[in-house]
Amino acid sequence: MSALQLSHDELVNVYRTMRTIRRFEERVMQEMGTGDIPGNTHLYAGQEASAVGVCLQLRDDDYISSTHRGHGHSIAKGV
């Protein structure tokens, strides 16, 4: 299997998407800590590269399905 070749702009976009996912997860954790978001959640922090890597290969009209840790996949797909 050959390595995926990405341009500089694509690599920057991958990094930005991973940072967006991490910032979202950190904000969810913060809001849950203050009680502004009640209930439970399963955070995706630390797994950002998995979602970004998979979704990078998808077309705009491809569907994704996730489990209880779906925030990262949704953000990586462009929600």
N, C-alpha and C positions, 0 to 999 in steps of 0.2 A: 504494500500500500504506500503510495507516495504522499508526501506532506502537502498540505493545502498551502498554496501560494497566495498571499494577500498583499495588496498594495499598502502603502503608508496610510492613506486615507481610510482604508478598510480596517486596518489595525487600530487606528485612533477611534473609529466607530465602535469596534469591539470593546475597547477599554471603556469608552464612555457609557456604553450599555451596561457593562458590568458594574461601573460606579453608580449608575442610576438605580440598578437593582439593590445594591448595598445601601444606598442612601434611603431608599424606600423602606427596606427592612429595618434600618436603624430608627426611622421615624415611627414605624408601626410599634417597635419595642418601646420607644419613648412615650407614645400616646397611650399604650396599654399600661405602662408604669404609672401614669398620672390618673388612670381611670377614664380617660376621654374615649377610649375604645374598649368597651366591656367584652368579656368573654375570653376565649382561648384562641391561640393561633400557633401554627407551626412555621417558624421563620425559615427563610431560604438562605440566610447569610452564610457565606463560605462555600456555596455551591453555584455561584454566579456563572462561572466559566462553562459549566455543563449546559445550562439553558442557552447561553449565547452561542456556544459552539454548535448545538443542535439546530437552533433556529436560524443560524447563519446560512444553513444549507437548504432551508425551506423556501418555496415560492410564496408570493403574497396570498395565493388562493389555497394553499395547503392548510389543513386543520391540525391542531395540536390537542392532546388530551393530557391532563396532568392529574396529580393526586392532591393530597391535603397540603402540599407545599407548592402551590401553583403560581405564586406571585412572580417568581423569576421567569418562568416560561411565558407568562402573559406579557410582561414588560419586554422581554427579548423578542417576542413576536410583534410588538408594536402597539399593544393596547394602550 
